[in-house]
Amino acid sequence: MTTVTMRDRRGQILGRMFRPERGGLSREAAQAILAIRLPPEDRDRVDELAAKARAGELTEDDQAELDEYEQVTAVVEMMQAKARLSLHEAGLRP
């Protein structure tokens, strides 16, 4: 099984779990989810890894680390999509 296939399957499973196309979160929960941010030290690390990737200098470990950041970010983005929709459905702005 390729990594892409595993990611696609993981994304599909998470999508079925979180149902980002449906709202239903309380205002407080939605706002708390929208406040989730990557800490500055992690943003700096992602920037370093991205620069190495652009320069063609990523090691195998670097690529694995960057993949993990992308996977975590995808989960948070899915949750935030649900949060934004929940606020929209409640007539509130994110």
Residue pairs with C-beta under 8 A, 6 or more apart in sequence:
3 67
7 71
10 71
11 74
14 74
14 75
14 78
15 78
18 78
18 79
18 82
19 82
20 78
20 79
20 81
20 82
20 85
21 85
22 82
22 85
23 82
23 85
23 86
23 87
23 88
23 89
23 90
24 82
24 86
24 89
25 33
25 82
25 83
25 86
26 86
27 86
27 87
27 90
27 92
29 83
29 86
30 82
30 83
30 84
30 86
30 87
30 94
31 83
31 87
33 79
33 80
33 82
33 83
34 80
34 83
34 84
34 87
34 94
36 76
36 79
36 80
38 46
38 69
38 73
42 69
45 65
45 69
46 66
46 69
49 58
49 62
49 65
49 66
49 69
50 66
52 58
52 62
53 62
53 63
53 66
58 66
83 94
84 94
87 93
87 94
88 94
